[in-house]
Amino acid sequence: MPDDPARAKTPQLELMNLIIGDWKARAVYTAAELGWPDRLADGPLTAAQVAAASGTDPVATHRFLQYLTALGVFREENGSFSLAELGELLRSDRDDSLRPYTLIAGSEFHRAWTDIASAVRTGQNAFEGAFQSSFFEYLSANPERGKLFDRAMAGNTALFDALPGAYDFGAHQRFVDVGGGSGELAVRLLAAHQHLHGTVYDAEQSAEAAKKAIADAGLTERCEVASGDFLESVPEGGDVYLLARVLVNWPDEDCARILANCAAAAAPGTRLLLVERVSGPGVDNALLLSHDTLMYVLFGGGGIRSSAEVTRLLEEAGFALDAITPLPQEFSLITATRRNYS
């Protein structure tokens, strides 16, 4: 009964739900790793059928399908399991699939979190402690995982779909997407604004993925891809520069270098667009602080910044803040203008 005092929500139950949060995440990761959402994409199956299709133990498969049903990932009816709305997002054939993010969160991210207490005690980078390498060096040395990370970042279609209409690109001719990853955002901008041309700029491995995405979209005549290190320089020639989810990965001193390089490449009056989560009133601070803590785990710095902190970084690099506009999933579009050199 809903009002049964014995089943009332208590601080102990709330804390227990936090304690077992990792179990829930591991179960979701297991389903994604074993491809169960793809197995169920064509319709309901029994646990035995899922086990046979995925090469898993029938008893264990049934237990985990039941657990994931309780978590809202699957549905169970008459002994068969099907995809719930959350499970649909784990299918590999969806543009907005969260399967790549689930796989990297459940492997590399999870391993970095495992001994986080030691990192908190010492202040050392948790990812480097686990992998003996920085995050981006690891991705460079493991190209398949780098591709997975790019796909994970490209899965946020709600954000990418909103951005082309959140800013008036009518007065611009060429954008430079700094840290543009696999080119998914550039493809959407070019599709939405037929007059635009673009440059996607990122490390060599990501740049190769961007070349493929742009070629697949038939946009090679309107978009070029350049590889390099944005901590050293960025391409010239844009009348609007875009950095989407870049600064969050870097400490202030590196953000200052990235923004200074953008300023050096940009003429006075050039627009700068940042897509970042910004802390402050009216946002889901639990979500923001989760991502903020993840940045510390992965990079030992970076994180979610306040509007005042973003404004300071922009001003020190030679940009003036124009506006901060809300975007889906607690992101913001931060618009700034390159000041005159004087």
Order of alpha helices (4+ residues) and beta strands (2+ residues): alpha-alpha-alpha-beta-alpha-alpha-beta-beta-alpha-alpha-alpha-alpha-alpha-alpha-alpha-alpha-beta-alpha-beta-alpha-beta-beta-alpha-beta-alpha-beta-alpha-beta-beta
